Amino acid sequence: MQIGRELGVAIVTGKYAPETVLPGEIDFAEDAGVSRSVIREALRTLSARGLIESRQKVGTRVRERDQWN
């Protein structure tokens, strides 16, 4: 799951700061050249690790470091 790893590294290294709203699935999919389902699976994995949280009408946000698993 290279997409998930790349996004995870971007979060951990600070490219996306805590409380940052991430770009939408479509934007990630177009940039990476993959389908939206691949992006959704990567986001689920990162969510399970506590790096991000998704909410309707708000988007996907990077969580604070102390909440990461």
Backbone as CSV, one residue per row, in Angstrom:
resi,resn,N_x,N_y,N_z,CA_x,CA_y,CA_z,C_x,C_y,C_z
1,MET,0.846,-1.175,0.000,0.000,0.000,0.000,0.890,1.235,0.000
2,GLN,1.448,1.541,-1.125,2.397,2.630,-1.253,1.752,3.996,-1.041
3,ILE,0.539,4.183,-1.500,-0.140,5.476,-1.354,-0.323,5.794,0.129
4,GLY,-0.774,4.821,0.891,-0.960,5.013,2.328,0.350,5.326,3.026
5,ARG,1.407,4.651,2.614,2.724,4.892,3.206,3.190,6.313,2.887
6,GLU,3.040,6.724,1.636,3.469,8.075,1.247,2.694,9.147,2.004
7,LEU,1.395,8.965,2.115,0.585,9.941,2.842,0.926,9.923,4.329
8,GLY,1.139,8.738,4.885,1.532,8.633,6.290,2.849,9.331,6.570
9,VAL,3.821,9.136,5.681,5.117,9.799,5.844,4.951,11.314,5.739
10,ALA,4.107,11.773,4.823,3.867,13.207,4.686,3.262,13.789,5.962
11,ILE,2.397,13.039,6.613,1.789,13.503,7.858,2.820,13.518,8.980
12,VAL,3.553,12.414,9.122,4.526,12.281,10.214,5.661,13.297,10.089
13,THR,6.079,13.588,8.859,7.191,14.522,8.665,6.753,15.984,8.705
14,GLY,5.458,16.235,8.792,4.980,17.598,8.951,4.501,18.281,7.691
15,LYS,4.470,17.581,6.568,3.933,18.212,5.359,2.485,18.641,5.588
16,TYR,1.758,17.812,6.319,0.394,18.146,6.739,0.408,18.281,8.256
17,ALA,0.279,19.496,8.728,0.320,19.777,10.163,-0.960,19.299,10.840
18,PRO,-0.913,19.059,12.163,-2.125,18.694,12.895,-3.230,19.725,12.672
19,GLU,-4.443,19.231,12.574,-5.661,20.013,12.342,-5.790,20.510,10.902
20,THR,-4.867,20.134,10.028,-4.964,20.482,8.618,-6.025,19.616,7.957
21,VAL,-6.864,20.216,7.140,-7.841,19.448,6.363,-7.133,18.981,5.096
22,LEU,-7.143,17.681,4.877,-6.484,17.106,3.708,-7.299,17.351,2.446
23,PRO,-6.629,17.368,1.297,-7.366,17.475,0.030,-8.331,16.296,-0.118
24,GLY,-9.320,16.441,-0.962,-10.321,15.398,-1.157,-9.781,14.163,-1.863
25,GLU,-10.563,13.101,-1.805,-10.181,11.828,-2.430,-9.895,11.996,-3.915
26,ILE,-10.707,12.792,-4.579,-10.547,12.970,-6.023,-9.199,13.618,-6.327
27,ASP,-8.832,14.631,-5.550,-7.550,15.294,-5.756,-6.384,14.332,-5.548
28,PHE,-6.435,13.555,-4.450,-5.385,12.573,-4.192,-5.322,11.539,-5.315
29,ALA,-6.475,11.063,-5.753,-6.523,10.029,-6.791,-5.935,10.549,-8.101
30,GLU,-6.281,11.767,-8.474,-5.750,12.341,-9.713,-4.246,12.557,-9.620
31,ASP,-3.774,13.067,-8.492,-2.340,13.306,-8.318,-1.534,12.008,-8.351
32,ALA,-2.080,10.955,-7.738,-1.363,9.685,-7.656,-1.619,8.779,-8.858
33,GLY,-2.642,9.088,-9.638,-2.958,8.260,-10.792,-3.571,6.916,-10.421
34,VAL,-4.354,6.924,-9.335,-5.016,5.698,-8.882,-6.506,5.963,-8.715
35,SER,-7.263,4.903,-8.455,-8.704,5.058,-8.280,-9.029,5.589,-6.883
36,ARG,-10.231,6.108,-6.741,-10.673,6.629,-5.442,-10.748,5.532,-4.394
37,SER,-11.049,4.297,-4.809,-11.133,3.204,-3.838,-9.767,2.929,-3.201
38,VAL,-8.698,3.095,-3.951,-7.351,2.935,-3.397,-7.094,4.018,-2.352
39,ILE,-7.505,5.232,-2.653,-7.334,6.343,-1.710,-8.163,6.103,-0.455
40,ARG,-9.397,5.644,-0.627,-10.261,5.365,0.533,-9.631,4.320,1.444
41,GLU,-9.067,3.277,0.861,-8.433,2.219,1.663,-7.217,2.779,2.407
42,ALA,-6.438,3.609,1.752,-5.278,4.224,2.409,-5.736,5.108,3.572
43,LEU,-6.800,5.874,3.360,-7.319,6.732,4.426,-7.873,5.904,5.589
44,ARG,-8.506,4.772,5.290,-8.987,3.889,6.369,-7.821,3.382,7.213
45,THR,-6.737,3.003,6.547,-5.563,2.510,7.262,-4.976,3.597,8.155
46,LEU,-4.853,4.801,7.633,-4.318,5.903,8.433,-5.251,6.279,9.572
47,SER,-6.540,6.162,9.343,-7.512,6.430,10.395,-7.396,5.395,11.518
48,ALA,-7.200,4.144,11.147,-7.045,3.076,12.145,-5.795,3.295,12.993
49,ARG,-4.801,3.917,12.429,-3.570,4.208,13.164,-3.654,5.514,13.945
50,GLY,-4.766,6.196,13.818,-4.987,7.406,14.591,-4.373,8.655,13.997
51,LEU,-3.869,8.593,12.772,-3.234,9.764,12.171,-4.251,10.780,11.662
52,ILE,-5.397,10.293,11.212,-6.413,11.184,10.650,-7.783,10.822,11.191
53,GLU,-8.724,11.739,11.012,-10.126,11.455,11.309,-10.977,12.112,10.230
54,SER,-12.020,11.428,9.832,-12.908,11.936,8.796,-14.268,12.248,9.400
55,ARG,-14.815,13.369,8.987,-16.158,13.769,9.418,-16.908,14.324,8.223
56,GLN,-18.190,14.013,8.178,-19.017,14.551,7.105,-19.083,16.066,7.208
57,LYS,-19.095,16.706,6.069,-19.210,18.157,5.929,-18.011,18.921,6.485
58,VAL,-17.031,18.233,7.058,-15.826,18.877,7.569,-14.616,18.434,6.749
59,GLY,-14.559,17.161,6.429,-13.446,16.616,5.663,-12.568,15.721,6.516
60,THR,-11.421,15.410,5.987,-10.455,14.560,6.671,-9.366,15.442,7.242
61,ARG,-9.176,15.347,8.552,-8.196,16.175,9.253,-7.086,15.323,9.844
62,VAL,-5.918,15.920,9.920,-4.798,15.290,10.602,-5.012,15.486,12.102
63,ARG,-4.869,14.406,12.849,-5.049,14.486,14.302,-3.776,14.974,14.974
64,GLU,-3.894,15.405,16.202,-2.740,15.834,16.996,-1.816,14.640,17.233
65,ARG,-0.521,14.901,17.333,0.471,13.827,17.508,0.203,12.945,18.717
66,ASP,-0.275,13.514,19.804,-0.507,12.710,21.003,-1.667,11.728,20.849
67,GLN,-2.419,11.815,19.748,-3.520,10.898,19.503,-3.153,9.786,18.516
68,TRP,-1.937,9.817,17.986,-1.510,8.801,17.035,-1.205,7.491,17.750
69,ASN,-1.442,6.375,17.042,-1.109,5.047,17.582,0.234,4.608,17.050
